[in-house]
Amino acid sequence: MPGVYAPAGYAAQRTDGLAIASLVIGIVSIVCSIVCLGVILGPTAAIMGFIARQRIATSGGALGGGALAIVGLILGIVGFLASVGAFFAFALSGAFNSTTT
């Protein structure tokens, strides 16, 4: 019907930028866990996801992206653990030994 508009005063729910950043850094921490960058990026993503989750919960429905924050937090933890595991795998395989004969 022409001339019918949505009621004014209701803004669309915004996605928290910190939740998006947590997700992106969590993905990068998993990708970079081979070169042990997940040790730095993983906790960063987890902390950002935790803070974003708190901000979303206290926003009263004005902010969205709770699922992104949780996934970013989980990916950050997984990236950290994968990076630590990669470090120990390299260390136990003898990759750090410099034997010259």
N, CA, C and O atoms as a MOPAC input file, in Angstrom:
PM7 MOZYME 1SCF
protein

 N      0.84000 1    -1.16600 1     0.00000 1
 C      0.00000 1     0.00000 1     0.00000 1
 C      0.88700 1     1.23100 1     0.00000 1
 O      1.74300 1     1.38300 1     0.87200 1
 N      0.69800 1     2.07600 1    -0.93300 1
 C      1.49800 1     3.30900 1    -0.93600 1
 C      1.09200 1     4.23200 1     0.19900 1
 O     -0.07700 1     4.31400 1     0.57500 1
 N      2.06200 1     4.90300 1     0.72000 1
 C      1.80900 1     5.85200 1     1.78300 1
 C      1.85100 1     5.26200 1     3.17600 1
 O      1.60000 1     5.98400 1     4.14200 1
 N      2.16100 1     3.96100 1     3.32800 1
 C      2.23300 1     3.32800 1     4.64000 1
 C      3.70500 1     3.23300 1     5.03400 1
 O      4.52600 1     2.68600 1     4.29700 1
 N      4.01700 1     3.76600 1     6.18600 1
 C      5.40100 1     3.79500 1     6.64800 1
 C      5.51600 1     3.04300 1     7.97200 1
 O      4.54100 1     2.87800 1     8.70600 1
 N      6.73500 1     2.59600 1     8.25100 1
 C      7.00400 1     1.94600 1     9.53000 1
 C      6.95700 1     2.99800 1    10.63500 1
 O      7.25400 1     4.16700 1    10.38900 1
 N      6.59000 1     2.60000 1    11.83500 1
 C      6.54200 1     3.57300 1    12.92800 1
 C      7.91600 1     4.15600 1    13.21000 1
 O      8.91900 1     3.44100 1    13.21300 1
 N      7.95100 1     5.44700 1    13.44400 1
 C      9.20800 1     6.13400 1    13.70200 1
 C      9.65600 1     5.88200 1    15.14600 1
 O      8.84100 1     5.58500 1    16.02000 1
 N     10.94100 1     6.00500 1    15.37300 1
 C     11.45700 1     5.88200 1    16.72100 1
 C     12.08200 1     4.53400 1    17.03200 1
 O     12.65100 1     4.36100 1    18.11000 1
 N     11.99400 1     3.59500 1    16.13900 1
 C     12.58800 1     2.27800 1    16.37300 1
 C     13.76900 1     2.10200 1    15.44200 1
 O     13.60800 1     2.04100 1    14.22300 1
 N     14.93200 1     2.02300 1    16.00800 1
 C     16.14000 1     1.82600 1    15.21400 1
 C     16.43800 1     0.33900 1    15.11900 1
 O     16.12100 1    -0.43800 1    16.01900 1
 N     17.04400 1    -0.02900 1    14.02800 1
 C     17.44600 1    -1.42200 1    13.85400 1
 C     18.55300 1    -1.76300 1    14.84600 1
 O     19.34700 1    -0.90400 1    15.22800 1
 N     18.59400 1    -3.00800 1    15.24900 1
 C     19.60800 1    -3.44400 1    16.21000 1
 C     20.96400 1    -3.44700 1    15.52600 1
 O     21.12300 1    -4.03800 1    14.45800 1
 N     21.94200 1    -2.78800 1    16.13700 1
 C     23.28900 1    -2.72800 1    15.57900 1
 C     24.11800 1    -3.88900 1    16.09900 1
 O     23.94100 1    -4.33800 1    17.23100 1
 N     25.01800 1    -4.36500 1    15.26600 1
 C     25.95100 1    -5.40900 1    15.68700 1
 C     27.15800 1    -4.73900 1    16.33400 1
 O     27.71500 1    -3.78200 1    15.79500 1
 N     27.55000 1    -5.24800 1    17.48500 1
 C     28.68400 1    -4.68900 1    18.20800 1
 C     29.96700 1    -4.91000 1    17.41000 1
 O     30.26500 1    -6.02900 1    16.99200 1
 N     30.71200 1    -3.84600 1    17.20600 1
 C     31.95500 1    -3.93200 1    16.44400 1
 C     33.01100 1    -4.78300 1    17.12600 1
 O     33.83100 1    -5.41300 1    16.45800 1
 N     32.99700 1    -4.80500 1    18.43500 1
 C     33.95500 1    -5.62200 1    19.17300 1
 C     33.68300 1    -7.11400 1    18.96100 1
 O     34.61100 1    -7.92400 1    18.96200 1
 N     32.41300 1    -7.47200 1    18.78100 1
 C     32.06700 1    -8.86600 1    18.50100 1
 C     32.57600 1    -9.28100 1    17.12700 1
 O     33.08100 1   -10.39000 1    16.95200 1
 N     32.44200 1    -8.38700 1    16.15900 1
 C     32.94500 1    -8.68000 1    14.81200 1
 C     34.46400 1    -8.79900 1    14.84100 1
 O     35.02500 1    -9.71500 1    14.24000 1
 N     35.12900 1    -7.89000 1    15.52900 1
 C     36.59400 1    -7.94100 1    15.63400 1
 C     37.04500 1    -9.22100 1    16.33000 1
 O     38.04700 1    -9.81900 1    15.93900 1
 N     36.31800 1    -9.64000 1    17.35100 1
 C     36.65700 1   -10.87700 1    18.05200 1
 C     36.56200 1   -12.07500 1    17.11500 1
 O     37.42000 1   -12.95700 1    17.14200 1
 N     35.52700 1   -12.10800 1    16.29300 1
 C     35.37000 1   -13.20800 1    15.34600 1
 C     36.50400 1   -13.22400 1    14.32200 1
 O     37.07800 1   -14.27500 1    14.04000 1
 N     36.81900 1   -12.06300 1    13.77300 1
 C     37.87400 1   -11.99000 1    12.75500 1
 C     39.22500 1   -12.38000 1    13.34800 1
 O     39.96100 1   -13.15600 1    12.73800 1
 N     39.55900 1   -11.85900 1    14.51800 1
 C     40.84800 1   -12.18100 1    15.13300 1
 C     40.88100 1   -13.64200 1    15.56600 1
 O     41.93900 1   -14.27000 1    15.52300 1
 N     39.74400 1   -14.19500 1    15.98100 1
 C     39.69100 1   -15.62300 1    16.31100 1
 C     39.98500 1   -16.50100 1    15.11100 1
 O     40.69900 1   -17.49700 1    15.22300 1
 N     39.43300 1   -16.13000 1    13.95400 1
 C     39.71100 1   -16.89400 1    12.73000 1
 C     41.18000 1   -16.77700 1    12.35800 1
 O     41.80900 1   -17.77000 1    11.99400 1
 N     41.73100 1   -15.56800 1    12.44700 1
 C     43.14400 1   -15.36700 1    12.11200 1
 C     44.03900 1   -16.11600 1    13.09200 1
 O     45.09800 1   -16.60600 1    12.69900 1
 N     43.64000 1   -16.21600 1    14.35400 1
 C     44.46200 1   -16.93200 1    15.33800 1
 C     44.54400 1   -18.41600 1    15.00800 1
 O     45.57800 1   -19.04500 1    15.23300 1
 N     43.46700 1   -18.97600 1    14.47700 1
 C     43.51100 1   -20.38800 1    14.09000 1
 C     44.37000 1   -20.56400 1    12.84700 1
 O     45.17200 1   -21.49500 1    12.77400 1
 N     44.20800 1   -19.68200 1    11.87500 1
 C     44.99800 1   -19.78200 1    10.64300 1
 C     46.47900 1   -19.60800 1    10.94500 1
 O     47.30900 1   -20.29700 1    10.35300 1
 N     46.82200 1   -18.71400 1    11.83900 1
 C     48.23000 1   -18.41900 1    12.14900 1
 C     48.77300 1   -19.24900 1    13.30600 1
 O     49.86600 1   -18.97000 1    13.79700 1
 N     48.03800 1   -20.25700 1    13.74900 1
 C     48.53500 1   -21.06000 1    14.86300 1
 C     49.73500 1   -21.92000 1    14.45400 1
 O     50.49400 1   -22.36600 1    15.31400 1
 N     49.90900 1   -22.15200 1    13.16900 1
 C     51.05300 1   -22.93100 1    12.69400 1
 C     52.35900 1   -22.21000 1    13.02300 1
 O     53.34900 1   -22.85100 1    13.37500 1
 N     52.36500 1   -20.89500 1    12.91300 1
 C     53.58400 1   -20.13200 1    13.19800 1
 C     53.54000 1   -19.53300 1    14.60600 1
 O     54.25300 1   -18.57300 1    14.89800 1
 N     52.70900 1   -20.09900 1    15.47100 1
 C     52.60300 1   -19.75000 1    16.88900 1
 C     52.14100 1   -18.32200 1    17.14600 1
 O     52.40100 1   -17.78400 1    18.22100 1
 N     51.46200 1   -17.69400 1    16.18600 1
 C     50.88700 1   -16.36900 1    16.44000 1
 C     49.59100 1   -16.46000 1    17.22400 1
 O     49.10000 1   -15.45100 1    17.73000 1
 N     49.03200 1   -17.65700 1    17.33000 1
 C     47.81900 1   -17.84000 1    18.10500 1
 C     48.01900 1   -17.58000 1    19.58300 1
 O     47.05400 1   -17.34400 1    20.31000 1
 N     49.27100 1   -17.62200 1    20.03800 1
 C     49.56600 1   -17.33300 1    21.44200 1
 C     49.22700 1   -15.88100 1    21.76000 1
 O     48.82100 1   -15.56900 1    22.87900 1
 N     49.39000 1   -15.00500 1    20.79700 1
 C     49.06800 1   -13.58800 1    20.99600 1
 C     47.62700 1   -13.29600 1    20.56800 1
 O     46.88200 1   -12.62500 1    21.28200 1
 N     47.24800 1   -13.80700 1    19.40100 1
 C     45.94500 1   -13.47000 1    18.84000 1
 C     44.79200 1   -14.19100 1    19.54600 1
 O     43.69500 1   -13.64300 1    19.65400 1
 N     45.03100 1   -15.41200 1    20.02500 1
 C     43.97300 1   -16.17500 1    20.67900 1
 C     43.42300 1   -15.50700 1    21.92700 1
 O     42.21300 1   -15.29900 1    22.02100 1
 N     44.27200 1   -15.16300 1    22.88900 1
 C     43.75600 1   -14.46200 1    24.06700 1
 C     43.14200 1   -13.10300 1    23.73100 1
 O     42.19400 1   -12.66900 1    24.38500 1
 N     43.68200 1   -12.43600 1    22.71600 1
 C     43.10600 1   -11.16000 1    22.30000 1
 C     41.66400 1   -11.34600 1    21.84000 1
 O     40.77600 1   -10.59000 1    22.23400 1
 N     41.43800 1   -12.35600 1    21.00400 1
 C     40.08200 1   -12.63900 1    20.52000 1
 C     39.16200 1   -13.06200 1    21.65900 1
 O     37.99800 1   -12.66500 1    21.70200 1
 N     39.68300 1   -13.86700 1    22.58000 1
 C     38.85900 1   -14.33100 1    23.69600 1
 C     38.46000 1   -13.17100 1    24.61000 1
 O     37.31000 1   -13.08600 1    25.04100 1
 N     39.39600 1   -12.29200 1    24.90200 1
 C     39.09200 1   -11.14300 1    25.75700 1
 C     38.10600 1   -10.20500 1    25.07200 1
 O     37.17000 1    -9.71400 1    25.70200 1
 N     38.31500 1    -9.95900 1    23.78400 1
 C     37.39800 1    -9.09100 1    23.05100 1
 C     36.00100 1    -9.70100 1    22.98400 1
 O     35.00700 1    -8.98500 1    23.10900 1
 N     35.91500 1   -11.01800 1    22.78800 1
 C     34.61600 1   -11.68400 1    22.76700 1
 C     33.91800 1   -11.60800 1    24.10500 1
 O     32.70300 1   -11.42000 1    24.16800 1
 N     34.67500 1   -11.75100 1    25.17200 1
 C     34.10000 1   -11.66500 1    26.51900 1
 C     33.57200 1   -10.26200 1    26.80300 1
 O     32.46800 1   -10.10300 1    27.32400 1
 N     34.35900 1    -9.24900 1    26.46000 1
 C     33.93600 1    -7.86600 1    26.68200 1
 C     32.72600 1    -7.53000 1    25.81100 1
 O     31.79100 1    -6.87300 1    26.26800 1
 N     32.74600 1    -7.97900 1    24.56400 1
 C     31.61300 1    -7.72200 1    23.67100 1
 C     30.34900 1    -8.37400 1    24.19700 1
 O     29.26700 1    -7.79000 1    24.12100 1
 N     30.47700 1    -9.57300 1    24.72800 1
 C     29.31100 1   -10.26900 1    25.27900 1
 C     28.72600 1    -9.48900 1    26.45400 1
 O     27.50500 1    -9.39300 1    26.58500 1
 N     29.57900 1    -8.93400 1    27.30500 1
 C     29.09900 1    -8.12600 1    28.42800 1
 C     28.42500 1    -6.84600 1    27.93500 1
 O     27.38200 1    -6.45100 1    28.45700 1
 N     29.02100 1    -6.19900 1    26.93300 1
 C     28.43100 1    -4.96900 1    26.40300 1
 C     27.07200 1    -5.24500 1    25.77500 1
 O     26.15200 1    -4.44000 1    25.91700 1
 N     26.93600 1    -6.36700 1    25.08800 1
 C     25.66600 1    -6.71400 1    24.45000 1
 C     24.61000 1    -7.01000 1    25.51300 1
 O     23.45400 1    -6.61000 1    25.37800 1
 N     25.01400 1    -7.70800 1    26.56000 1
 C     24.05900 1    -8.06400 1    27.61700 1
 C     23.56400 1    -6.83000 1    28.36500 1
 O     22.40900 1    -6.78900 1    28.79000 1
 N     24.41200 1    -5.83700 1    28.52800 1
 C     24.01200 1    -4.64300 1    29.28200 1
 C     23.42300 1    -3.55000 1    28.39800 1
 O     23.04400 1    -2.49400 1    28.90600 1
 N     23.33600 1    -3.77500 1    27.08600 1
 C     22.83800 1    -2.72600 1    26.19300 1
 C     21.32100 1    -2.64500 1    26.16500 1
 O     20.77400 1    -1.69700 1    25.60200 1
 N     20.63600 1    -3.59200 1    26.74700 1
 C     19.18200 1    -3.55700 1    26.76100 1
 C     18.56200 1    -3.83100 1    25.40900 1
 O     17.46100 1    -3.35300 1    25.13300 1
 N     19.22800 1    -4.57500 1    24.56800 1
 C     18.69700 1    -4.91100 1    23.25300 1
 C     19.11300 1    -3.96800 1    22.15000 1
 O     18.73900 1    -4.17800 1    20.99600 1
 N     19.87800 1    -2.93200 1    22.46700 1
 C     20.31500 1    -1.99000 1    21.43400 1
 C     21.43500 1    -2.56800 1    20.58000 1
 O     21.57800 1    -2.20200 1    19.41300 1
 N     22.22900 1    -3.46500 1    21.15200 1
 C     23.34400 1    -4.07800 1    20.42700 1
 C     23.06400 1    -5.55100 1    20.20100 1
 O     22.50600 1    -6.23400 1    21.05900 1
 N     23.46000 1    -6.02500 1    19.03500 1
 C     23.35200 1    -7.43900 1    18.71600 1
 C     24.73100 1    -8.01000 1    18.46000 1
 O     25.73600 1    -7.31000 1    18.58800 1
 N     24.77800 1    -9.26700 1    18.10400 1
 C     26.04600 1    -9.91500 1    17.79800 1
 C     26.55200 1   -10.80000 1    18.90700 1
 O     27.74900 1   -11.07600 1    18.98200 1
 N     25.65900 1   -11.25200 1    19.77600 1
 C     26.06800 1   -12.12900 1    20.86900 1
 C     26.67300 1   -13.42800 1    20.37800 1
 O     27.63800 1   -13.92800 1    20.95500 1
 N     26.10100 1   -13.97900 1    19.30300 1
 C     26.63400 1   -15.22100 1    18.75400 1
 C     28.02400 1   -14.99900 1    18.16900 1
 O     28.89500 1   -15.85800 1    18.29900 1
 N     28.23600 1   -13.85500 1    17.52700 1
 C     29.56000 1   -13.55100 1    16.98300 1
 C     30.59200 1   -13.44900 1    18.10300 1
 O     31.72500 1   -13.90900 1    17.96000 1
 N     30.19300 1   -12.84500 1    19.20900 1
 C     31.10800 1   -12.69400 1    20.34100 1
 C     31.47300 1   -14.05100 1    20.92600 1
 O     32.63500 1   -14.29100 1    21.25400 1
 N     30.49200 1   -14.94100 1    21.06100 1
 C     30.76300 1   -16.26500 1    21.61900 1
 C     31.64700 1   -17.07800 1    20.67800 1
 O     32.57900 1   -17.74800 1    21.12200 1
 N     31.35600 1   -17.02100 1    19.37800 1
 C     32.17900 1   -17.76100 1    18.41100 1
 C     33.60000 1   -17.20800 1    18.39100 1
 O     34.55800 1   -17.97700 1    18.31600 1
 N     33.75000 1   -15.89000 1    18.45800 1
 C     35.08500 1   -15.29100 1    18.51600 1
 C     35.84000 1   -15.71400 1    19.75700 1
 O     37.03800 1   -15.99000 1    19.69600 1
 N     35.13900 1   -15.76800 1    20.89300 1
 C     35.75900 1   -16.21400 1    22.14800 1
 C     36.23000 1   -17.66700 1    22.02000 1
 O     37.35400 1   -17.99300 1    22.40400 1
 N     35.38200 1   -18.52500 1    21.48800 1
 C     35.73200 1   -19.94000 1    21.34800 1
 C     36.88100 1   -20.12500 1    20.35500 1
 O     37.80600 1   -20.89600 1    20.60900 1
 N     36.81900 1   -19.41700 1    19.22800 1
 C     37.89600 1   -19.53600 1    18.24100 1
 C     39.21800 1   -19.01400 1    18.80000 1
 O     40.28100 1   -19.54600 1    18.48000 1
 N     39.15600 1   -17.98900 1    19.62300 1
 C     40.37900 1   -17.49100 1    20.25100 1
 C     41.00600 1   -18.52000 1    21.16600 1
 O     42.22400 1   -18.69800 1    21.17100 1
 N     40.16700 1   -19.20500 1    21.94700 1
 C     40.68100 1   -20.25800 1    22.83000 1
 C     41.25800 1   -21.40400 1    22.01400 1
 O     42.33200 1   -21.91600 1    22.32700 1
 N     40.54300 1   -21.80700 1    20.96500 1
 C     41.02200 1   -22.90800 1    20.11000 1
 C     42.32000 1   -22.50500 1    19.41100 1
 O     43.24300 1   -23.31300 1    19.30800 1
 N     42.39900 1   -21.26200 1    18.93100 1
 C     43.62400 1   -20.79100 1    18.27900 1
 C     44.80700 1   -20.78000 1    19.22600 1
 O     45.92200 1   -21.13100 1    18.83900 1
 N     44.56700 1   -20.37600 1    20.47500 1
 C     45.63800 1   -20.38200 1    21.47600 1
 C     46.11400 1   -21.80200 1    21.74500 1
 O     47.31600 1   -22.06900 1    21.75000 1
 N     45.17000 1   -22.71300 1    21.96700 1
 C     45.54500 1   -24.10400 1    22.25000 1
 C     46.23700 1   -24.75300 1    21.05600 1
 O     47.18200 1   -25.52200 1    21.23200 1
 N     45.77400 1   -24.45200 1    19.84700 1
 C     46.41500 1   -25.01100 1    18.65400 1
 C     47.82900 1   -24.47300 1    18.49900 1
 O     48.73000 1   -25.20000 1    18.08100 1
 N     48.02500 1   -23.21700 1    18.83100 1
 C     49.35100 1   -22.62100 1    18.72900 1
 C     50.30900 1   -23.21800 1    19.76000 1
 O     51.46900 1   -23.49100 1    19.45100 1
 N     49.82300 1   -23.41800 1    20.97500 1
 C     50.65700 1   -24.05900 1    21.99800 1
 C     50.97300 1   -25.49200 1    21.59600 1
 O     52.09800 1   -25.96100 1    21.76500 1
 N     49.97500 1   -26.18200 1    21.06400 1
 C     50.20100 1   -27.55200 1    20.59300 1
 C     51.20200 1   -27.60400 1    19.45000 1
 O     52.03700 1   -28.50600 1    19.40200 1
 N     51.13000 1   -26.64100 1    18.52300 1
 C     52.08300 1   -26.59200 1    17.41800 1
 C     53.49300 1   -26.31900 1    17.93300 1
 O     54.46200 1   -26.88900 1    17.43200 1
 N     53.60500 1   -25.44900 1    18.93400 1
 C     54.91900 1   -25.16200 1    19.50300 1
 C     55.53300 1   -26.41900 1    20.10000 1
 O     56.69600 1   -26.73200 1    19.84200 1
 N     54.74300 1   -27.14600 1    20.90500 1
 C     55.28000 1   -28.35700 1    21.52000 1
 C     55.53800 1   -29.44900 1    20.49300 1
 O     56.46700 1   -30.23900 1    20.66100 1
 N     54.74700 1   -29.51200 1    19.44600 1
 C     55.00400 1   -30.49300 1    18.38300 1
 C     56.33200 1   -30.18700 1    17.69100 1
 O     57.10900 1   -31.09500 1    17.39700 1
 N     56.58900 1   -28.89500 1    17.43100 1
 C     57.87200 1   -28.52100 1    16.83200 1
 C     59.02200 1   -28.79200 1    17.79500 1
 O     60.08400 1   -29.25700 1    17.38300 1
 N     58.81100 1   -28.50100 1    19.07700 1
 C     59.87900 1   -28.68300 1    20.05600 1
 C     60.20800 1   -30.15400 1    20.24500 1
 O     61.37900 1   -30.52200 1    20.34400 1
 N     59.18900 1   -30.99400 1    20.29500 1
 C     59.43700 1   -32.42400 1    20.50100 1
 C     59.96000 1   -33.10800 1    19.25300 1
 O     60.60000 1   -34.15600 1    19.34400 1
 N     59.69900 1   -32.53000 1    18.08900 1
 C     60.21200 1   -33.15100 1    16.86300 1
 C     61.67700 1   -32.83200 1    16.62900 1
 O     62.30000 1   -33.40100 1    15.73300 1
 N     62.23000 1   -31.93400 1    17.42100 1
 C     63.64500 1   -31.59200 1    17.26700 1
 C     63.88000 1   -30.49900 1    16.24600 1
 O     65.00300 1   -30.33300 1    15.77000 1
 N     62.86200 1   -29.76200 1    15.90500 1
 C     63.00800 1   -28.71500 1    14.90400 1
 C     63.86800 1   -27.56900 1    15.41100 1
 O     64.43200 1   -26.82700 1    14.60800 1
 N     63.98100 1   -27.40800 1    16.72500 1
 C     64.76200 1   -26.32300 1    17.28100 1
 C     66.21300 1   -26.71400 1    17.56900 1
 O     67.02100 1   -25.86600 1    17.94800 1
 N     66.53800 1   -27.97100 1    17.39300 1
 C     67.91800 1   -28.42000 1    17.62700 1
 C     68.78200 1   -28.00400 1    16.45000 1
 O     68.41500 1   -28.19700 1    15.29100 1
 N     69.91500 1   -27.43900 1    16.75900 1
 C     70.85100 1   -27.04700 1    15.69500 1
 C     72.10900 1   -27.89700 1    15.86800 1
 O     73.05600 1   -27.51500 1    16.55500 1
 N     72.08500 1   -29.02900 1    15.24000 1
 C     73.25200 1   -29.91400 1    15.30600 1
 C     74.04300 1   -29.75400 1    14.03000 1
 O     73.55100 1   -30.01900 1    12.93400 1
 N     75.25200 1   -29.32700 1    14.18700 1
 C     76.14100 1   -29.18400 1    13.02200 1
 C     77.25900 1   -30.19200 1    13.17700 1
 O     77.85600 1   -30.33700 1    14.24400 1
 N     77.51700 1   -30.86200 1    12.11700 1
 C     78.60600 1   -31.85700 1    12.14800 1
 C     79.70600 1   -31.51100 1    11.22000 1
 O     80.69100 1   -32.24300 1    11.12800 1

